[in-house]
Structures are given as C-alpha cells and as structure tokens.
Amino acid sequence: MVMNKVVAVAAVLALGLGIWAYDAVLAPQPGLDASAFSAITVFPAGRALPNIQFVDHHGASVGPEVFRGRWTVLFMGFTNCGHLCPMTLAQVRMATDAAREPINVVFFSVDPGRDTPAVIRDYVQGFDEKFVGMSAAPDDIQKLAAALGAPYFVDTSPDNYVVDHSSALFLISPEAKFRGTISQPFDTKLMAGEFDQLPRQAGG
C-alpha cells in the first residue's frame, strides 16, 4: 500500500513537472535575469499556480490570488517536523529580516490531518508574527506539489505515521506565478541581497 502511494505521488509530480517545462519553453516572460542570482534558481518563465483552495491559519478559504501583490517565499512542511522545518523557518526569518524589501513568508503544511489552522497559526507565529500558515485538502496539496515539483509523502498508518517533504523554498511572484527555487544549504545573507534584487513592478 505504501509503495502504491509513493508511485501515485511520483506520477503526479512527474506530470506537473512536464507541464511546467512545456510552459517555460513556450511562454517566456521577461522580468528576471537568471545570471544575476545564485542563491535563487530563477526560471525563465513564470507559471500560474493551480486554481486550488488554500486554508489559511485563520481558517479562511483563499485562492491563488492571495499571493498577488508581493513576492512570497513558500515552504512545504508540517508542524511535527523534528529539525528541518524549524531550522528552515528560522533561516528564512534571518534572510527576510536582513532584506530591505518586504517578502511574504508562507508555511504550507502537507499534513492537514493533524495541522489544523489553529495549530499552524501557533507554530508559524512562534517564528514571526508576519509569517502566514496554510494548508489544503489532500487532493489540492498534490496539485500544488506537482506544480512546484515538490515531492512529499504522508503515511497515516496508526503505527507508522510518516511525513516526508521537500527541503526547498519556492519563490512566488506578485502575479501569483512560480518563479524559482532556493535549495539547501541556505546562505541567508546572499538570500537577503537577492530578495532585494527582485523586480517590484508588474511582469514578474
């Protein structure tokens, strides 16, 4: 059963990556010079986020338009994460505090069975009151993960509750488009400088 879940999730992610690559080749969009970035892997084209319903840490249902208006760094994890998630969120706070320009930070839980809006709210605000927590229904999580190329796995077996997820950060433009990734290990000073290089005008 576990192997079947892994295969299904892998197939969804492969399909999402294929669609994104097709869009990236056929629909280039100006606005970011990839050669100017090293901490951020910038994509030559932006791809719209899937039209899914997110649930924020206040319990409100919102769509992809919630990302419009400001650059966003999104991290997919879960609140029972041992070391990776707290370390990542702490590093993201260091980078965003050091940046001159404001950056939204969204923690997106892939474990909605345990991570209720209230649990997520308490978790993210322990790192920074400006951080936003979100999750979604399992089917919508799969769609988002496929669009971002973010592998994750949740096994809710009573004796073996396991959650695994990507360690990367995902960059969302003010037009609610997926524009890049930031991979471990993070250089927070370099990230902060590159956050300030992101264009603030429409077209990103």
Secondary structure, 3 states (H helix, E strand, C coil): CHHHHHHHHHHHHHHHHHHHHHHHHHCCCCCCCHHHCCCCEEEEEEEECCCCCEEECCCCEECHHHHCCCCEEEEEECCCCCCHHHHHHHHHHHHHHHCCCCCEEEEEECCCCCCCHHHHHHHHHCCCCCCEEEECCHHHHHHHHHHHCCCEEEEEECCEEEEEECCCEEEECCCCEEEEEECCCCCHHHHHHHHCCCCCCCCC
